[in-house]
């Protein structure tokens, strides 16, 4: 894990639900790819991705806000420190 000096950062995450293996990869400075085992029902996959983002940036879950993409594969998050 890298250490980030952020106060407010917007990131884009391309999500694959129902994956066999869970992963979270950085493609660019503000672009990530995530594969989660949870289904895309009842926001289970969205919540898991939010947890992975918080873990990656080493911030509490409450510091990661979901901005757009609730039903899309590409989601926007804001990470506040």
N, C-alpha and C positions, 0 to 999 in steps of 0.2 A: 504494500500500500504506500502511495505517495502522500506526503503531507502538503496540504493546500492552504494558502493564505487567502481566505475568501471572507467577504462580508455578505455579499449577495451575488449569487451566480445562477444563471439559467442554463439548464442542460437539456438535451434531447436524448431520449432513450428509445431505441427500437426494440420492441418486446416480442418474444416468441413464447406463448403459453403452451402448456401441456408438453414440455420438453422432457426428454429422458434424463438429461443431466442439467443441473443448474449452473449458470455462468454469468459473469458480469465483466464485460471487456470494454476498455476505452478505445474508441476509434479515432478520436480527435480531441482537442482541448475541451470542447463542450458537447461532444457526441459519444454516446455509449450504446452498446448492444447487450441485451439481457435475455436469457432463456430461463424460464421458471417452470417448476413442476405443477404449479397450481393452475386450475381451470379459469377461463375468463368469465366466470359466473359470480355474481354477488361481489364483484370487485376483489376477489381473492388474489388474482394475478397482480392487479394494480397495487394492492397493499404489500405484497411480497416485493415488488420492484421498488416501492418506496423504502422498504426496510433495507434492501441491498444498496440503494443510493446513500442512505444514512450511514451504513456500515463502511462504504467505500470512502466517504468524506470524513469519517470519524466524528460525526455530529449526532445529537439525539434525534429520534424520529420526529419530534415536534418541530425540528428545524428544516424539515423537508416538506415543501408545499407542492401539492399537485395543481398544475395550472391548466393544461389542456390535454385532450386525447383520451378521455375516459373510455370511449368505445373504439378507439383507433389503435393501430399497432405502434405508431410513433407518439410518444408522450413527452410533455414538457414539464419539468420540475424546477422549482426555485429552491436553492439551498442557501439558508441564512445562518450566519454564525454570530 
